[in-house]
Amino acid sequence: MEPTAAKRPRPERTKEAAATKLPIAIAIFAAILCGFATSPTRADCNPAGRIDARCYPNLQDATAAAIAANEPLWLPAGSYTLDRELVIDYAPLAATGFQIISDGAVIDARATGQRAVSVECGGGTPDDPKGCFYFHIQGTLFVNADTWQAAFRFGLNDFSDAHNSAKIDHLIVNNSGSGYAIRLNYILNADIFAVAVSAGSAGLVLDQVQFSRISGAASATIGTAMLIQNGYTMANTIQAIDLEVAQTCLAITSPSASHNTFISPYFVCPTAIAAVSGASNLLFNPLYGGGTRAPALGSQTGIVTLP
């Protein structure tokens, strides 16, 4: 008679381990499927006609790829955290422009303590500025910073780049630091809607802005909501703008600020206007709310109010 091996029962812990592994495997598989659903696969990256920012390790790389490909930079809805200032130098596309398409995206640079975004066009000098055309932000874009600098700067401070015929659809910038929210340097013939909010010195700053149309809102908790300073700022139409939550709503310090027309501006500040320089700047049908008093007739340099 041949000996037979006795059958031993399967250890219970093995059964338990097998039972435990099954839901874990299911959970891992579900997580993989979920990941594919929420982030683009390699095949989905860079759909025709645009560069998808989610397909790159950071926004700077995505911007460089979009400029090199001469394609719009697409920012799908979501938050994009910066570890350094985002520089958008579209000089290679100076003649045809560069476009950003934002579906309500948030660019967050608060952790850096630096400027969030600088839009510029390198290669010029103050004596011979580089002329660049047709920069466009399409859709709603939020920018958050906590800095002593301007959170969003359009154009270099030395006026070495001139930005022509730009269009900004809906830009909302919040600087919780001491600096400006938005600074516009050497902007010509632009169409801009912006909400510029700063806890610091100024919300919306115009440095050499000419024959452009600007609307939106601006505030600066301890400073000036809208500041016109430096350079030739002239022949602009500022319409339906809300200036409040600031110590001064509108300040004009540039002697070359002239022939700017404010259509139905709304002022709610302890001091509505502080204009110490400029000429022929027209306030048409202004509204002073929240107990704000209109400045005394003739008290502001270069300001004409109708009616």
C-alpha positions in Angstrom: 0.0 0.0 0.0 1.4 3.3 -1.0 1.4 6.0 1.7 -0.9 8.9 1.0 -0.3 12.5 2.2 -2.9 13.6 4.7 -4.9 16.6 3.6 -4.4 19.6 5.8 -6.9 22.5 6.1 -5.9 25.8 4.5 -4.7 28.3 7.1 -7.4 30.8 7.9 -5.0 33.7 7.7 -4.4 32.9 4.0 -8.1 33.1 3.4 -8.2 36.4 5.2 -5.3 37.8 3.3 -6.9 36.8 0.0 -10.1 38.4 1.1 -8.3 41.6 2.0 -6.2 41.8 -1.2 -9.4 41.8 -3.4 -10.8 45.1 -2.2 -7.4 46.7 -2.2 -6.9 45.6 -5.8 -10.3 47.0 -6.7 -9.5 50.3 -4.9 -6.2 50.6 -6.8 -7.8 49.9 -10.1 -10.6 52.4 -9.3 -7.9 55.0 -8.4 -6.1 54.4 -11.7 -9.3 54.9 -13.6 -10.1 58.0 -11.7 -6.7 59.4 -12.4 -7.1 58.9 -16.1 -10.5 60.7 -15.9 -9.1 63.8 -14.1 -5.8 64.3 -15.8 -4.9 64.1 -19.5 -3.2 61.0 -20.8 -0.2 61.3 -23.1 -2.4 60.8 -26.1 -4.7 63.6 -24.9 -1.9 66.1 -24.3 -1.8 69.2 -26.6 -5.0 68.8 -28.5 -5.1 70.4 -31.9 -4.6 74.2 -31.9 -3.5 74.6 -28.3 -0.9 73.6 -25.6 -2.4 72.1 -22.5 -0.6 73.4 -19.4 -1.5 70.2 -17.5 0.8 68.2 -19.7 4.0 70.0 -18.4 5.8 70.0 -15.1 5.2 73.7 -14.6 3.7 76.7 -16.2 7.0 78.1 -17.4 7.7 75.0 -19.4 4.2 75.0 -20.8 4.5 78.7 -21.8 7.8 78.1 -23.5 6.3 75.2 -25.5 3.3 77.3 -26.5 5.5 80.2 -27.7 7.8 77.8 -29.6 4.9 76.1 -31.3 3.1 79.4 -32.0 0.0 77.9 -30.3 -2.3 79.3 -27.6 -1.5 78.3 -24.0 -4.6 76.6 -22.5 -5.2 76.7 -18.8 -8.1 74.4 -17.9 -10.0 75.1 -14.7 -7.9 74.4 -11.6 -5.1 75.8 -9.5 -1.5 76.2 -10.9 0.9 76.8 -8.0 4.2 78.6 -8.9 7.6 78.1 -7.3 9.0 81.2 -9.1 7.8 84.1 -11.2 6.1 83.2 -14.4 7.7 85.2 -17.2 5.8 85.3 -20.5 8.2 86.8 -23.0 6.5 86.6 -26.4 9.2 88.4 -28.4 9.4 85.5 -30.9 5.7 86.2 -31.7 6.0 90.0 -31.6 4.3 90.5 -35.0 1.4 88.0 -34.6 0.8 87.9 -30.8 0.4 85.3 -28.1 -2.8 84.0 -26.6 -3.7 82.5 -23.3 -7.0 80.6 -23.0 -8.2 80.3 -19.4 -11.2 78.4 -18.2 -11.3 80.1 -14.8 -7.8 78.9 -13.9 -6.0 80.2 -10.8 -2.3 81.0 -10.8 -1.1 81.0 -7.2 2.3 82.5 -6.4 1.6 83.4 -2.7 4.2 80.9 -1.3 7.0 82.5 -3.4 6.7 86.1 -2.0 7.5 87.2 -5.6 5.6 88.7 -8.5 3.3 86.1 -10.0 3.3 87.0 -13.7 5.3 89.3 -15.9 4.2 89.7 -19.5 7.1 91.2 -21.5 8.7 91.4 -24.9 12.5 91.4 -24.7 15.0 92.8 -27.1 14.4 96.5 -26.8 15.9 99.4 -24.9 14.3 102.5 -23.4 15.6 104.5 -26.4 14.6 101.9 -28.9 11.6 99.9 -27.5 10.6 96.5 -28.9 7.2 96.7 -30.5 5.0 93.8 -29.8 1.4 93.2 -30.9 -1.8 91.3 -30.1 -1.3 89.7 -26.7 -4.6 88.2 -25.6 -5.9 86.6 -22.5 -9.2 84.9 -23.4 -11.6 83.9 -20.6 -11.4 84.3 -16.8 -8.0 84.2 -15.2 -7.3 84.5 -11.4 -3.8 85.5 -10.2 -2.9 85.4 -6.5 0.3 86.8 -4.9 1.7 88.0 -1.6 4.5 90.4 -2.6 5.9 93.9 -2.4 6.1 93.9 -6.2 3.3 94.2 -8.7 1.5 90.8 -8.7 0.8 91.1 -12.4 3.0 93.2 -14.5 2.3 93.9 -18.2 5.4 95.5 -19.8 8.8 96.2 -18.4 9.3 99.1 -15.9 11.9 100.8 -18.1 9.5 101.1 -21.1 11.8 99.0 -23.3 8.8 97.1 -24.7 5.7 98.6 -26.2 2.6 96.4 -26.3 0.1 97.2 -29.0 -3.5 96.2 -29.5 -3.6 93.8 -26.5 -6.9 92.3 -25.2 -7.6 91.0 -21.7 -11.0 89.6 -21.3 -11.4 89.0 -17.6 -8.4 89.2 -15.3 -8.7 89.1 -11.5 -5.6 89.8 -9.5 -5.3 89.7 -5.7 -2.1 90.8 -3.9 -2.2 90.2 -0.2 1.2 91.9 0.2 2.3 95.5 0.2 2.7 95.9 -3.6 0.5 96.7 -6.5 -2.1 94.3 -7.9 -1.7 95.2 -11.6 0.9 97.4 -13.3 0.5 98.4 -16.9 3.7 99.7 -18.5 3.7 101.1 -22.1 0.4 99.7 -23.3 -1.1 101.1 -26.5 -4.5 100.7 -28.0 -5.6 97.9 -25.6 -8.9 96.6 -24.4 -8.7 95.5 -20.8 -11.2 94.4 -18.2 -9.4 93.8 -14.8 -10.2 93.6 -11.2 -7.1 94.7 -9.2 -7.2 94.1 -5.5 -4.3 94.9 -3.2 -3.8 95.0 0.6 -1.0 97.4 0.0 -0.1 100.6 -1.9 -2.1 100.5 -5.1 -4.6 98.3 -7.0 -4.4 99.3 -10.7 -1.3 101.3 -11.8 -1.0 103.0 -15.2 2.5 103.8 -16.4 2.5 105.1 -20.0 -0.9 103.8 -21.2 -2.3 105.4 -24.3 -5.5 105.3 -26.3 -6.8 102.2 -24.5 -10.1 101.2 -23.1 -10.1 100.1 -19.4 -12.9 98.9 -17.2 -13.4 96.8 -14.1 -12.6 97.5 -10.5 -9.6 98.4 -8.2 -8.9 98.6 -4.5 -6.0 99.0 -2.1 -6.7 98.7 1.6 -4.0 101.2 2.8 -3.3 103.0 -0.5 -4.7 104.1 -3.8 -7.2 102.2 -5.8 -6.1 103.6 -9.2 -2.8 105.4 -9.7 -1.7 107.1 -12.9 2.1 107.8 -12.7 5.2 108.0 -14.8 5.3 108.4 -18.6 2.7 109.6 -21.0 -0.7 108.3 -20.1 -3.2 109.9 -22.5 -6.3 109.6 -24.6 -7.6 106.6 -22.6 -11.3 105.8 -22.0 -11.9 104.4 -18.5 -15.5 103.3 -18.3 -17.8 101.8 -15.7 -14.9 101.4 -13.2 -15.5 100.8 -9.5 -12.9 102.3 -7.2 -13.3 101.6 -3.5 -11.9 100.0 -0.4 -8.9 102.3 -0.5 -7.8 105.5 1.2 -7.8 107.3 -2.1 -9.8 106.2 -5.1 -7.9 107.9 -7.9 -4.5 109.6 -7.8 -2.8 111.3 -10.7 0.9 112.2 -10.3 2.2 112.2 -13.9 2.6 115.6 -15.5 2.1 113.9 -18.8 -1.3 112.4 -17.9 -3.8 114.1 -20.2 -7.0 113.8 -22.1 -8.1 110.7 -20.3 -11.9 110.3 -20.0 -13.6 108.6 -17.1 -17.2 107.6 -18.0 -19.5 107.0 -15.0 -16.7 106.1 -12.5 -17.8 105.1 -9.0 -15.9 106.4 -6.0 -16.2 105.1 -2.4 -13.1 106.2 -0.5 -12.3 108.7 2.3 -10.6 110.7 -0.5 -12.2 110.4 -3.9 -9.5 112.1 -6.0 -5.9 113.3 -5.5 -4.7 114.9 -8.7 -1.5 116.9 -8.3 -0.5 116.9 -12.0 -1.8 116.3 -15.5 -4.2 118.2 -17.8 -7.6 117.9 -19.5 -8.6 114.7 -17.7 -12.4 114.5 -17.9 -14.8 112.9 -15.3 -18.1 112.4 -17.0 -21.1 111.8 -14.8 -19.1 110.4 -11.7 -20.9 108.9 -8.8 -19.7 109.3 -5.2 -21.1 106.7 -2.9 -21.0 105.7 0.7 -20.6 109.2 2.1 -17.7 110.0 -0.2 -17.6 113.7 -1.1 -16.9 115.1 -4.5 -13.7 117.3 -4.5 -14.2 121.0 -4.3 -14.4 122.7 -7.7 -10.9 123.6 -8.9 -9.1 121.7 -6.1 -7.7 119.0 -8.4 -5.0 119.7 -11.0 -6.0 119.0 -14.6 -9.5 117.6 -13.7 -12.7 118.6 -15.5 -16.0 117.2 -14.2 -19.2 117.1 -16.2 -21.9 117.6 -15.1 
